[in-house]
Amino acid sequence: RNSLTVMQLSIIRNFAYFILFIAGLCAACNSPVVPKPKAYFRIDFPAKEYTKFRSECKYSFDIPVYGQISQSAVSTAEKCWYDIRFNAFNGTIYLTYKPLDSDLSSYVEDIRKIVYKHIIKADDIIETPISVPDKRVYGVLYDIKGNTASSVNFYITDSTSGFLSGALYFNVQPNKDSLAPAIAFFREDILHLINSFEWD
């Protein structure tokens, strides 16, 4: 009778483990590599709440309570230009105002030129007409899609006395995926500004 010694059994068992290990390693090598999907920090936004802002330039509108409004810090700013800053989110809505003492079409064309400068990096630019007849508020909202410096622009006018334009910017490297929630959140505030806007 042939019988295996304890040592021989141990060697056979270790060899079997080795073969299983090599087989597992080869199987792992043939498995497709799946990259980990990109993830972004969750952003906690405040509840929507607004307060009335009245400019000395004969217009008023609602601003979010989580924003701070001040005279524009731009060096070429005029008296009725304002910045609405959202410091917690590194974002600002820049507002410029012009009295209509010249041709309205030239102001409209200036805004279009500014918006379409983003076309180099934009995936798309969507124009939405603005019309609030009972408040004499007319204009266009521009949604600029892609990795662009500004994502939402607009202008409004009563067609006779005033012209206000605005642009949303974030002081970060443009990334449409990571900024998408913030863009959507502050776009709602821009729409509220437009719908609450009144000429005095």
Disulfide bonds with the S-S distance in Angstrom:
Cys57-Cys80 1.44
